[in-house]
Amino acid sequence: NAGVTQTPKFQVLKTGQSMTLQCAQDMNHNSMYWYRQDPGMGLRLIYYSASEGTTDKGEVPNGYNVSRLNKREFSLRLESAAPSQTSVYFCASDNTYEQYFGPGTRLTVT
Amino acid sequence: GENVEQHPSTLSVQEGDSAVIKCTYSDSASNYFPWYKQELGKRPQLIIDIRSNVGEKKDQRIAVTLNKTAKHFSLHITETQPEDSAVYFCAASGDGYGNKLVFGAGTILRVKS
């Protein structure tokens, strides 16, 4: 089992560029999540998907969109990147309680 | 919505001493409280969790206590070792299936040998 995988590991964007962060899990989990982690602020929920076909906003959704492509995959899109979106992005999944995290994507927007 | 506060932000202890990290939450409907450990450059990993129907849970050197009346919960690590050095996050969720976790800001634990 690979668990939760994310691509890419690192990315540098210029302001205004767009990109999609990919996430996949092979644990047959129903729920998937996208978080961002900034120094001194813990992990903040951007969007989540409780099951295939559904998505909902989390605490900090502005500037992001998501797609639950199928049960395995949940992508996060930045349509027009801004320096404030410089962060480490984690994808996670669960079926009941324990959330399993991916390795993270370090994104820098210049 | 839920708000989770975590203290202290940094904690230094001598190897073999105990460490205690405290969190408070605001939503009385929250019923699931996990603790995650994150080593430098790595992903967060669950180390222990507690649900609202119990007051204490222990796993070897790690224990968590929950006071629902006061809306606070704590992580206790005994006999600390250098490999316990990491960032620890508490979280709270009002959804019975752990959805929409709200995290505290984290505690940097340094264990000095």
Interface residues (C-beta under 8 A of the other chain):
Chain A: S31 G40 M41 G42 L43 R44 L45 Y48 A50 G58 E59 F90 D94 N95 T96 Y97 E98 Q99 F101 G102 P103 G104
Chain B: G1 Q6 S9 Y32 P34 K42 R43 P44 Q45 L46 D49 R51 F89 Y97 G98 N99 K100 L101 V102 F103 G104 A105 G106
